[in-house]
């Protein structure tokens, strides 16, 4: 049996043999690491764009024509800006060899911010 999966930029391959075989090995694991460095620049650009769009949404609610600053729309803009900051932080972490866990954590935080923005937009 050969199992292969991609977890946070790491291919994890595990092979195990049936216990009824005479030459069975209990469990063998091989991990192959991939660099996240090539993803740093596109992630940084995406994070900046997302943060800027959140700022623009906040600014749009504070104009005299909209006058809804502090409402659901500006709260959504703040969450979108925070999501962009998280994506940019993930991009900065991509420079390090052991940053896969940090990058996953920052991307998870960005997703949480975007989910909160959706809830704010529904208000």
Secondary structure, 3 states (H helix, E strand, C coil): CEEEEEECCEEEEEECCCCCCCCCCCCEEEEEECCCCCHHHHHHHHHHHHHHHHHHHHHHHCCCCCCCCCCHHHHHHHHHHHHHHHHHHHHHHCCCCCCHHHHHHHHHHHHHHHHHHHHHHHC
